[in-house]
Amino acid sequence: MSERTLVLVKPDGVERGLVGEVIGRIERKGLKLVALELRQVEQQLAEQHYAEHDGKPFFGSLLEFITSGPVVAAVVEGPRAISAFRQLAGGTDPVDKAAPGSIRGDYGLEVQYNLVHGSDSAESAEREIKLWFPEL
Ligand code: CMP
């Protein structure tokens, strides 16, 4: 069954010139791009996107980081797209959790600067796609 997931290349990934690398991996895996946009994230969108982390010690710096420069936002579609992209991304912590060969495992060192975001469930994907691409 085909699903959709929201993917972000975060400001660190854009700044480091890894957009092509991330999009290339998505395409080579066989997933399809349904929407793709470079955008500066407003504070309100950042707060809504990361609402589940409100109250955590890193919430403030997470918002500051995600609004610090442009991100690339994409809607990606394919069979089991949510898990497929999470596997491409690797675990949240680029050193302790992300395997070599994954995006974070290959290019990341710090949990905050972990390059990409992918929706973590069907419910999150639906909520995040509505938030970032209401026109879809
Ligand atoms: P992401 O998949 O975008 O979802 C929440 C983000 O919070 C996560 O990636 C990390 O970038 C960030 N994050 C999670 N845990 C920590 C932490 N302990 N310190 C700083 N940032 C974190």
Boltz pocket constraint, residues with backbone or C-beta under 6 A from the ligand:
constraints:
  - pocket:
      binder: B
      contacts: [[A, 53], [A, 58], [A, 62], [A, 92], [A, 111], [A, 112], [A, 113], [A, 114], [A, 116], [A, 117], [A, 118]]
      max_distance: 6.0
